[in-house]
Amino acid sequence: MRIIRKAKVLFFVDSWLFISALIVVISGFIIWFVPGGKLRRLFGLPRGRWNEIHEWAGAVLTVFVIIHFILHWDWITSMVKVFLRRRKEKRLGVG
């Protein structure tokens, strides 16, 4: 994948990661802190709708986390190899 094209794809994925994570956090706080009694609506939405928003944003977040891992898989595997190599060298007293 060309560097510029990959940068655009990563920007798109990371932007959606941020947006969906933000929605999950905000809707989670609303669900957690808004009582179910007298205050049943917040910003014109009933509590049940906030649950739906929270669940859908969580699903979108999960999908983009998986895509993010796939796009960064080469980096992840190389860092694990470096970590394991350094750990082995420390154990053997090399370096």
VMD Tcl script that draws the C-alpha trace (Angstrom):
set ca {
  {0.00 0.00 0.00}
  {1.41 3.39 -0.96}
  {2.44 5.56 1.97}
  {0.02 8.43 1.21}
  {-2.89 6.07 0.64}
  {-2.07 4.14 3.82}
  {-1.85 7.41 5.78}
  {-5.33 8.39 4.54}
  {-6.76 4.97 5.47}
  {-5.14 5.15 8.93}
  {-6.48 8.66 9.45}
  {-9.99 7.50 8.51}
  {-9.83 4.44 10.79}
  {-8.31 6.35 13.70}
  {-10.88 9.14 13.35}
  {-13.73 6.65 13.57}
  {-12.02 4.95 16.50}
  {-11.92 8.27 18.33}
  {-15.49 9.28 17.44}
  {-17.00 5.92 18.38}
  {-14.97 5.75 21.63}
  {-16.15 9.25 22.53}
  {-19.78 8.28 21.90}
  {-19.36 5.12 24.00}
  {-17.89 7.12 26.89}
  {-20.50 9.90 26.77}
  {-23.47 7.55 26.41}
  {-22.03 5.31 29.13}
  {-21.85 8.21 31.57}
  {-25.38 9.25 30.65}
  {-26.68 5.71 31.22}
  {-24.75 5.44 34.48}
  {-25.55 8.84 36.01}
  {-29.04 9.66 34.75}
  {-31.58 8.04 37.05}
  {-34.32 5.92 35.56}
  {-37.03 7.50 37.69}
  {-38.35 11.02 37.09}
  {-35.61 12.11 34.68}
  {-36.31 9.62 31.91}
  {-35.16 11.81 29.01}
  {-31.91 13.60 28.38}
  {-31.32 15.78 25.31}
  {-34.75 14.65 24.08}
  {-33.81 10.96 24.05}
  {-35.27 8.34 26.39}
  {-32.93 6.17 28.44}
  {-33.58 3.15 26.19}
  {-32.38 5.09 23.14}
  {-29.15 5.95 24.98}
  {-28.63 2.22 25.56}
  {-29.05 1.60 21.82}
  {-26.62 4.39 20.93}
  {-24.12 2.97 23.44}
  {-24.39 -0.56 22.04}
  {-24.13 0.49 18.38}
  {-21.18 2.79 19.07}
  {-19.53 -0.09 20.92}
  {-20.03 -2.36 17.91}
  {-18.55 0.27 15.56}
  {-15.64 0.74 17.96}
  {-14.98 -3.01 18.00}
  {-14.96 -3.21 14.20}
  {-12.52 -0.32 13.87}
  {-10.25 -1.70 16.62}
  {-10.02 -4.95 14.64}
  {-9.27 -3.02 11.43}
  {-6.68 -0.95 13.33}
  {-4.94 -4.13 14.53}
  {-4.96 -5.60 11.01}
  {-3.43 -2.43 9.54}
  {-0.73 -2.35 12.23}
  {-0.07 -6.10 12.35}
  {3.47 -5.84 10.93}
  {4.42 -3.29 13.58}
  {2.82 -5.36 16.37}
  {4.68 -8.54 15.39}
  {8.01 -6.73 15.03}
  {7.62 -5.10 18.47}
  {6.76 -8.45 20.07}
  {9.88 -9.97 18.49}
  {12.04 -7.11 19.79}
  {10.52 -7.44 23.26}
  {11.04 -11.21 23.36}
  {14.60 -10.90 22.05}
  {15.51 -8.32 24.72}
  {13.87 -10.43 27.40}
  {15.84 -13.47 26.29}
  {19.09 -11.46 26.22}
  {18.46 -10.20 29.77}
  {17.76 -13.72 30.98}
  {20.97 -15.01 29.39}
  {22.98 -12.03 30.62}
  {23.85 -10.80 27.13}
  {23.87 -7.08 26.48}
}
mol new
graphics top color blue
foreach p $ca { graphics top sphere $p radius 0.5 }
foreach p [lrange $ca 0 end-1] q [lrange $ca 1 end] { graphics top cylinder $p $q radius 0.2 }
display resetview
